[in-house]
Amino acid sequence: MMGKVFSIIILVFMLNVVSTAYAKEINVVISVDKNRVEVGSHIRLTVGVQGAFDTDIPKLSVPESFSLMFGPSVSTQTTITNNVVKVFRGFMYGFSPREKGKFEIGPVTLEYKGKTYTSNSINIEVIERTPFEGHIDKNDTSGKRVDVNKMVFVELVTDKKEVYIYEEIIQSFKLYFQKNLPIDDLDYVAASTKSFLAEKLGDERRYEEVRDGILYNVIELRTALFPLVTGKIEIPPASFKCNIIIREQRSRGSLFDEFMGGRGRRYPVERSTAPVKLVIKPLPTVDKPEAFNGAVGKYTMDVLAKPTKVIVGDPITLTINIRGEGNIQTIGGPLLAPDGMKDFKAYDYEAKVTITDRGDGIKGEKLFSRVIEPQSENVGAVPGISFSYFDPDLEKYKTLAYGPIPIEVEHSDIEIPIRLSVEGVGIAKGRVKILTKDILPIMSDLYSFKNHGLDIYKRSLLLAIVFIVPILIVVACIYVQRHRKLLHTDVGYARKKRAMAHAQKHLSNARELLQLDNPSEFYATLARTILKHIADKLNVTPAAVTSDNIYDMLEKRGVSNDVIKELRQCLESCDYGRFSSGQLSKAQMESTLDTTEQVIAHLEKQL
């Protein structure tokens, strides 16, 4: 055991000596896995440093249209041949070009021990993406042909084909790909939902399913849709792009090839779903209750009034909690019986929505608060409260009723008003009654007194403190009061102010997933955190923030191109991490987490 430890110490010492002695022989070389690539695909770039193992990360020179997908992934290799020690350090990156054309990568610069080293340059041609269809002849000993159409396909389905307006529809986008098939460069464009209110349902689902005797991995994305118009509506197709990787027979390559990973040919694949046709029926007009305001689903109602013993003019707070299944966001306020409100002064409703479940549909509650003030001691009860909704399963209207709620109202005593002015103040001004003149002759020339100190009006700092500080305190109090009021009454203001706190909480959860070594859920959490933060800052539903409109939305809000570019790269890294078949290192995950925190901080400043 001691001999092994001694050998390791000697080896480390030799490496340090060699690294110091041959620093002048350092060579920096960059290489790529291919010089011709399609738009949306990716290349693997490796920066190889020969002659040192303790260098910093080299400085890259990459075109702006190349998005960083991952990296750097750092590896070090030491070989001893004929008593000659060779050290190689590789920095591997993944880039995805967004525009076609001819580009140059490099040169890369590296600063090491006071010297600057420069690499070669590489020319890359980016061409239009050409989807592959047909069969692939595998380059291995099996001699099998692979049908690409059966390897990857997509579906878009709904749980219902005929519904009422405002009724919930569950839409599912399903990606099928054969088990153990490596895919990357995923690009999903969701179907347009312009005739619906859309709410994302939970996290993506992953499971296995057998189709025609073939085992597939399935990734399912579900959305709750609430139709806003009647008639025949068609949900347009959703589209999906990716690259499938067909493993080829490996041959032993150079030292650079060892760092470029396993070989495999990439085949671009594009898939589109069939459109989904729906029939949206209007709500029946027969037996429609007066209290109905558009709620469709299944609901219950609880009511609480506090206090129930008051003086005339004192406020009573009505708390009405409506919970159930349906579009909770659009539920209107319950109806108080009009004939019982003539002896009350009523204020507008304040509402707070809480979504409690996004599993198999939208479930939650909407808490209404309303202040009413009795205007007479003859009032004996809060009027009855009713809430009506349409049950699509039963195809009829239902009304929930509560109350009246007994209360006690006492007569208020007459209060003496406080006078804020003094009568006859003009007459009293200037009247000074001299009580005695005993000491006046001693020093009657009052103008002979002089203030030997500095006059107060000449003390600018003191004047500022006396006059400005109270004003600032009042302004601060007004701001705090207004801030608290807006947090309870303005949903958009509250979401925007609390967005950063929510994002930090989700990032903390992602950091826990990082420690639990759960890459798929880790990257999914990062992507959801970014999209949810943007939705909160813009006061839109999370489902309204999608990959096909997010960048236009941010550009219209004045977000800088640098931040949008940074956001795009971060989301692409998350997609790569979620769907990549290869195991990503913890260092790459930490790098993506740091980038996500940086992106959210920049968005917080500009939104």
Buried (B, 14 or more C-beta within 10 A) or exposed (E): EEEEEEEEEEEEEEBEEBBEEBBEEBEBBBBBBEEEBBBBBBBBBBBBBBBBBEBEEBEBBBBEBBBBBBBBBBBBBBEEEEEEBBBBBBBBBBBBBBEBEEBEBBBBBBEBEEEEBEBEEBEBEBBEBEEBEEEBEBEEEEEEEBEBEBBBBBBBBBEBEEBBBBBBBBBBBBBBBBEEBBBBBBBBBBBBBEBBBBBBBEBBEEEEEEEEEEEBBBBBBBBBBBBBEEEEBEBBBBBBBBBBBBBEEEEEEEEBBBBBEEBBBBBBBBBBBEEBEBEBBEBEEEEEBEBBBBBBBBBEBEBEBEEEEBEBEEEBBBEBBBBBBBBBBBBBBBBBBEEBEEBBEEEEBBBBEEEEEBEEBBBBBBBBBBBBBBBEBEBEBBBBBBBBBBBBEEEEBBBBBBBBBEBBBEEEEEEEEEEEEEEEEEEEEEEEEEEEEEEEEEEEEEEEEEEEEEEEEEEEEEEEEEEEEEEEEEEEEEEEEEEEEBBEBBBEBBBBBEBBEBBEEBBEEBBEBBEEEBBBBBBBBBBBBBBBBBBBBBBBEBBBBBBEEBBEBBEEEEBEEEBBBBBBBBBBBBBBBBBBEBEBBEEBBEBBBEBBBEBBEBBBEEB
